[in-house]
Amino acid sequence: MKDNILCIAAGLALLAAGTFGIYCYESHWYPAILFVGSILLCLPSGVVSRCWRDEINDDAPATHKLIPHEPLFVARLFVGLSYIARNQGILALEAACNDKTYNNTIYRVGKNMIIDGYDPEYTRDCLNNMVTRLNECVLNRIRYIKQLALSFVFIGIASGLVGTVPLTMRYFAGADIPATSVLVLLFGTVCSLILGMLFYILIPNKIYRDGKKIQKVQRQVIKGLISLQEGDSYNAIMRNQYTFLSAEEVEMFKQSPVPLEFKEEKSTVNYDEALRTVRKGMRDFGI
C-alpha cells in the first residue's frame, strides 16, 4: 500500500512538473516527463510486473510448439504405433524410436501411462486435466496482456490530455507554441495508443488461435492414446484420427497412412500387408 501511494505521488508530481515545464519553457524533455508520470500512475492499478511476466512466460504442462501439418503427423504416428502394438504387444511401444523427435508432453506422459498399465479412464482424466491447464494458461496470458494494453491506452490519453492544457494556456497567453513539445507529445500519444491496440487485439487473438490449435492436437493425441490402450485395430484408429484432419491432410493421409519408418520394425505382420489393410479400411469407410 505504501509503495502504491509513493507511485501515485511521484506520478502526480511528474505530471505537474511536466505541465509547468511545457508552459514556461521550450524543451522536448518536459512532454517525456508527462509520460513517465503517467506510467507511475498506472503501476498501482496494473498487474504487478513480476506477476504478469511470470504468467506470460509460464509454460503449461500441455504446451508445445506446433509443427506443420501436425494433425497429419499424429494420425500417421498412431496408425504406425497400432501396427506395433497389435503385433508385438503394448510393451513394444517403449522400444519404438520413431517418435523420439515429437516434443509433446501430453503424448509422452500418455504413452508412458499406457505402457505402465494405467486404467484407460484414469489416463484420459489425467490427460484431460493437462489440456484444461493449458486452456487456463492461455486465458491468463490473454487477461494480463489486455490489462497491459489498457495501461498503454491510459498512458497515451492521460499524457496527451495533460500536455494539451499548458499548450492551450501558452496559446491564449500569446506565447509561441514549441514545435518540439507538440511533436514529442503527439508521437508519444500515438505510439501508446498503437501499443494498446496491439496488446489488446492482435497479440491476444494470436495467442487464442494458437491455443485452440494446440488444444485440438492434444485432443487428437488423447483420442489416439486411449484407442491404442484399448487395443483398437488399424482401421478403428485410422477412423478416429481421420476426423481431425483437414481436406488437404486427408489427401496426404491417403497416399501414406502408415509412416515408412515403421517398415523397419520387426513384426509378425508384414508392413505391406498392414498398409493394404489400412487402405482397404479407408475405402470401406468412404475416404
Secondary structure as UniProt FT lines:
FT   HELIX           2..24
FT   HELIX           29..45
FT   HELIX           49..57
FT   TURN            61..62
FT   TURN            68..69
FT   HELIX           70..88
FT   HELIX           90..94
FT   TURN            98..101
FT   HELIX           105..115
FT   TURN            116..117
FT   HELIX           120..173
FT   HELIX           179..197
FT   HELIX           198..202
FT   HELIX           203..229
FT   TURN            230..231
FT   HELIX           234..242
FT   TURN            243..244
FT   HELIX           247..255
FT   HELIX           260..264
FT   HELIX           271..285
//
